Amino acid sequence: MSKAGSCLRVEQLVIHRFRGVRAGSVLEFAEGVNVILGENGSGKSLLLRLLVALLQGDRVFLQQQDVDVELSLGVAELRVVCRLVTTPTSWRVVVRAADEAGAVEYAWGSAGGLRVKGDEKDRVPPVEWPATPLWFHPVPYGTLRGDTAAQGARVAGLASRLSLFDEHLGAWTQMRAQGVSMRRPPQTDDALPGWPVGEPSDEWSLGQKRVFSLMWHLGATPAVPLVADELTAGLHHGWVQECLDRLEDRQVFVAAQSPLLIDLLSFDDAQDVVRAFTVCRVVTDPEGRREWVWQKPSDGRAERVYASWMQGMSFVSEVLLREQMW
């Protein structure tokens, strides 16, 4: 499921401290579709919400509780690792960025100004929470190759508008509130049976509203990941395939309780299975303390899922159920 192009990609998330999630959790993600599996209440939606908050630089969400997380990102040749540590009264960001021309590290927070390593110039911007996403600031990126800095700046601006595409009609409501009027959803050509065409209408079915608002959402936030809580709700299986086809080279994070999307996935090898799935569950210790566990499937389970998929004897969702991953 390899992807290419200059879209922003989330490569890894490390949880050092976040709510009740097990400390030390390391999640490496696929460049294409990433499916979050788990029972209700296992933290699937919370994981998606955290990713969106980190990409946006959502101060309200991130400062509501103690957070210590590390996010690794890539766009074109640029690689960025951002570590964010917040409490209700303080915050600190450390960013390491590198491309083919070199590397730079910088940090800023409530206790001091910006510090840049690898740059002889002393440039300290204001200490306030940055208006751009936390992982991007134009000053230190200026020490890297110009094209990379420009690409990072462009995608950073888009990421600040990134939002969670929810399982209800939030995007539809937002679209209608903004007075969006389109003859057809962006990125659509010939319509499938029942595919929405013409002006948006409140008389449309749930599925039509969701398809239209998804295409509008993709058009409004190009070059950044699609993060969706149950993408397939209200959609016919043919429409699910159509939506996947229109995602092109975009990275996707989606929680899934329906087999429709899962059974359309394909894999290059067992490691592709590891990257594509994140399993969320809740464990309780002998003293009754609950802990969220977010983890990747073991190599053994991934091998069995891949082997079953290659044989074509079972749907992916059936194999995941047998392996107790879903």
N, C-alpha and C positions, 0 to 999 in steps of 0.2 A: 504494500500500500504506500509506496514511495510518492512523495510530493515534491514539486520543484517550484521555482519562482521566488519572488521577493516578498511574499507574505510573511507577516510576523508569526513565529512558531514558539510555543512553549515546549521546552525540551525536558525540563526536570523541575520537580517541586520537592523540597526537603522541609519536613516539619520538625523544628526543634522544640517549639511550644505553641500550641493553639488549642484553646478550650480543652475538651477531653480526649483529643486525638493522641494516640501513642507517640511519644517522643522518639525521634530518630527515623520516622517513616520517610522512605525515599521512593518517589514515583517518577519513573521515566516514561515519556509519552511518545506516541506515534505521530508522524508528520501528517497523517490523514485522519481517520475517524478514531476517536477514543471513547469507549463505552464504559460508563460507570455503573457497576452492578451492585445489588444488595437489597436487603429487605427494607420495608418502610421504617424510617427512624434510624437508619444506619449511617446517615451523614452524607448521602449522595448529593442532595441539594446544597448542603453546606460547603462541600468541596467545590462545586461549581461557583457558588457565591464568593468563596475565597479567591478563586482564580480571577473572576471578574474584578473584584476589589483591588487585587494586586496590579492587574493590567491598567485599570483606570487610575489608580492612586486614590481610591475612595477613603478619604480621611475619616469620615463619620463611622464607617464600618470598622476600619482598621484600628481606631483608637478606643473602641468600646470595650476591649478586653486586652489582656496581655497576649502579645503575638511575637514570635520569633521564627521567621520562615525564610527560606532561601529559594529564589526563583531564577531558573536559567532560561534564557531566551535567545532566539536567533532570527536574523533577518538579513538576507543576502549574505555577505561575508562577515557580517558583524555578529559577535557573540557577547552576551551580557549576562552576568550573574549579579543579582540584586539580593542583599540580605536586609530585611526589615525587622527591627525590634521596636515594639511599642508597648507602652503602658497607658492607663488613663491620664497620666500627667507628663509623659515624656515620649520622645520618638527619636530614632536614629536610622539612617539608611547608609549602607556601604555598597558601592557598585564597582564591579570590575568589568571592564570592557576591552575587547581585543578584536583586531582584524588582521589582515595580512601585513599591514604596515607597522604593527606594534600593539602595545597594551597600555592601559591607564587605569588607575584606581582612584576613586574619590568617595568622600563621605560627608554627610551633613546631618544636622538634627537640632533638637530644641536646646542643646547645651553648647552649641558652637556653630561656626560658619563652615563653609566648604573647604575641604582639604583635597588637594590634587597631587597624586604621585606621578612622576614621569613628566611633569610640566614645570619648567623653570619659572614660569610667570606666577605671580601671587595674585590670584583672582578669587575673591570671596563674595559671592552674591548674598542677598538677604537670607536670614535664617528661617523665614516662614516656610511652612509646608509648600512644596513646589506646585505651581499651577499645572505643569505637565505631569505625565505619569512618573512615579517615583524612580523608575529605572532609567529615565532619560533627563539629561540636562545639557544644553548646547555648549556650555563652556568646555568641559573636559573632552567631549566628543570632537571638538575642534582640533585636538592633537592627533586624531586618527585620519585616515585617508578621507579626502573630501566627499567622495561619492558615498562612502559608508555613513558618514555623519548626516548627509542630506537624506539618505534613505531612512535612517533611524529617526530623524526629525519628522519626516512625513508620516511614518507609521505611528510614532508617538502621538501625533495629533489625532490620528484616527482612533487609536486605542483609548484616548480619553473619552470618546463617544461610545465605546463598546458597552453593551448591556446584555443582561441575561434574557434570552428568548424563552419566556415561561410557557408552562403547559396549558395555560388558560388563554385569555385574549388580551393580555397586557399590551402587546405590540400593536394589535388591531385598534385598541382604544387610543393609544398614543398617536397612531397614524391618523385616525379620524379627527382627533383633537387638533392636529396640525393642519387639517383641511387638505390632506393629500388627495389629489385627483389624478388617476391614471387610466388610460384606456385599457391597459393590461399590466399585470405584475412585471417589474423589471426582470430581465434575463429570460423571458418566456417567448416562445415562437408559436408554433401551432399548439392549440389546446388539446389536452386529453379529454375524454368524456367527463363532463361535469367540472372541468377546470374553469376557474373564474375568469371571465372576460368582461369588457365594458367597465363602466364606472363602479367603484366600490359601493356596496349596498348593504345596509343592515338586514336586508331580507335574505342574504346569502346564508348557506348552512355553516355549521361550525368548521367543517373541513375546508370549505372555500375561503372562509375568513382567515384561517390559519395559514393556508398556502399563500394567499395574497400578502398577508402581513409578513410571512417569512421572506418572500422575495423582496418586499420593500425593505425589510431589515437588512438583508444582504446588500442591497443596493446602497443603503445609507451608511454601511460600515465596511467598506472594501478593505482588503489586505490584512485583516485581523481575524483571529479565530471566531468561529461560531460557537457560542456556549448556549446550550438549550436544555431545559428540564423537560424531558419526554417529548421529543421532536415529533413522534408519530401519532400523537393523540388526535383522533378524529379523522385520520387520513386512510384512504384506501391503499392497499399494498402497491398498486401501480403508481400512485402519487408519491409514496415513500421513495421508490426507485428514481422517479423523476427528480425529486428534491435532491437526492444524493448526486445524481448526474450533474446538477446545476451548481454544486458546491465547488467544482473545478479543483483548483490547487489549494483550497482553504483548509486549514486544520479545524477539526470539529471535536467538541466535548459535549457529550450527551448522556443523561441518565436514561436508563431503559428498563421499563417493566413489561414491554411488549416485544415479542419475538420478531416483529415485522422488519425492523432495521437490522437486528443482529443477524438474521438469516440471509441478509444481502451482502454481508461482509466477505472479503476474500483476503488471503494471507500468502505471503511469499515464503515464510518458514516459521518455525516454532517461536523464534524470538519476536516475530511480528505479532504473534498471539500475546506474548508477554506485554509488549508495548501497547497493544490495542485495548486491553482490558484492565480496569482497576476494580478490585473487589472491596466493598465496604461492609463491615459487620460490627456488631457490638458484643463485647465480652464482659463478663462480670467475675471479679476475683472472689476468693473465699470470704472476704470481709464485706462483700456486697457493693464494692466500688465498680462503676461502669466505665468502660473505656471504648472509644471508637478506634477501630483498626482499619486503616486504609493501606492496602498492599497489592502488589502485583501477583499474578498466579505463579506458582513454582514452575521450575523448568520441566519437571515431570508431568504436571498437569498440562502445561502448554504443549508438550510433545504429543500427549494423547489427544488433545483438541485438534491439533494440526493434522495428525494421522487420520483421525475420523473424518475431518473435513476433506482431506485429499481423496479418501476412499469414496466419498459421496454417499455413504450409507445412512447418514443421519444429518438433520439440520443442526446448525451451529448451536441454536438454543437448546436442543435436546442433549447435546454433548455437554454444554455448560451445566445443565441440570444434573446430569449423571456425575459430573465432577464436583458438585456442590459449590459451584462458583456463582450461581444465580438463583 
